[in-house]
């Protein structure tokens, strides 16, 4: 049902913008050849970006670092990055590696080349553009996961105490303290690692004062500092309410306590919304509101489960407490479904992104885990309903039995009504007179005149009192049926807690994954906003392997069409041997044909440029799947031709 709702909303489409910045254009452009050296390099992105101390690295044709100025924004525009170049740059092919921080706090990086005058004889290898250091990224993700888990424990346990009102909250105080301290520790941990995470350096740089100073000036850093301040306020609030935490439902909280607690919870949730995907892209106000509600509902549900499970193992849990939490969990699930559908639509952008992007596949895995969680929750609700029904029937049966016993006692008393006291005295006097005439002994003087025959002295006049059946005291041992139901509920809640941990893992992964909408926008920006996209095709070849007595020659030709669109494209071809090294051959011919339109073959007229083959302009006039034929000649008599399809776009 949830997945169906997601698909329905996806079909409605959406706006073009999204979280995670994408490179829209570069000046000079990737692969371009300019006559004179530019005085600056300017990058344009799809949204605002933050700059680092090492946002640009420029390398000359000899792979030496070029001294550049300080990175800044072009003309004050936050969606640009610019760096000044030295006056005497030289000629050849230069390499640019860049790194910025997207508006949603995630770093992005890339590299490209441009040439001044004529390209270098040997194309330079692009530097590594890994966005994160693996060790730093792993530690940072662990810190984010612990922060989510700690927030769920802190907010969920507090909400459980406030709404469900368990009679004994002493077992939950440790859960509150654990959640608070874990959230504070993980926040400090993330604050220290933020600098190395953005710069792509190792964890050892976490204690670098300059990195920490820069982090404190960014929006994610300020959000983490605000989280620490809110945690200090939450600690003061819990100290203010310590009597409630000690006495449980016997102590009523003040009237302003729920409002203060809710405000602190909303503030904590905002520290995530202000520094994650919700803070950038389309519909930012609605997205941040949805994220806050989603986080709070998640914390109330999952943290409440942990609190309920703790009480099951540490203290007796009245049915009314379980019933209140069942209602609270139902409300939380409703909020989660509504906000989750909206955030899925906002992050994906299309149905195909569910399976074609990493974000979509992780989201499907999370939906599967949430489905299991909902099934476990439904089982718990059924168990609670059965327990309530059984308890109601038990109480009703006991009341009926008590009423029956009361009626039977009344009937017994009515059947044994004694004679009036005066009549009994008169009969006793007559019997005494008769006994004296017979010469019998008088009755004792102190014998009570009106004592009933055969009954105790203090028996009531109305007959003997039947013993009242004692009621079981509160907290008495459960019946076997009730105990079995309670064990089943405990197992069901434990299953919910285990699955909720998996859901939190997927949630953490999603917050660090490029949304499907942003991935599609990045590809569109590259193709339509002036950033060339090179087409690279590898053509393997083998010569002479089938001829007896002739030593076979094998290798591959890597052909690059830049930008690989309709019109003129530059072509570069490099021949590699079987060991992956460069190979020099006497002749290489490349031609293109479009069989469906009866065009070609068009000779690319490549020439040997000393280590590679190239053509400055190959004109392919129509889009479609062209057939590229590569002919490799290794001697006067040995050559081979291979064909590969090449997609040309507008």
Secondary structure, DSSP 4 states (H G I P E B T S, - for coil): -HHHHHHHHHTT---S--SS--EEEEESPTT-EESS--SEEEEEESS-EEEEEEEEEEE-TTSPBPP----B-GGG-TTEEEEE--S---SEEEEEEEEEEETTS-EEEEEEEEEESS--SSPPPPPP--SS-HHHHHHHHHHHHHHHHHHHHHHHHHHHHHHH--S--HHHHHHHHHHHHHHHHHHHHHHHHHHHHHHT--GGGGG-HHHHHHHHTSHHHHHHHHHHHHHHHHHHHHHHTHHHHHHGGGSPPPTTHHHHHHHHHHHHHHHHHTTSGGGSSS-HHHHHHHHHHHHHHHHHHHHHHHHHHHHHHHS---HHHHHHHHHHHHHHHHHHHHHHHHHHHHHH-SSTHHHHSHHHHHHHHHHHHHHHHHHHHHHHHHHHHHHHHHHHHHHHHHHHHHHHHHHHHHHHHHHTPPPPHHHHHHHHHHHHHHHHHTTPPPPPTTS-TTPPTTS-TT--TT-PPPPPPPPPPTTPPPPHHHHHHHHHHHHHHHHHHHHHHHHHHHHHHHHTS--HHHHHHHHHHHHHSS----EEEEEEEEESTTSTT---EEEEEEEEEES-BSEEEEEEEEEEETTSSB---SEEEEEEEEGGGTEEEEE---EE-SSSEEEEEEEE-S-EEEEEEEEEE-SSS-EEEEEEEEEEB-
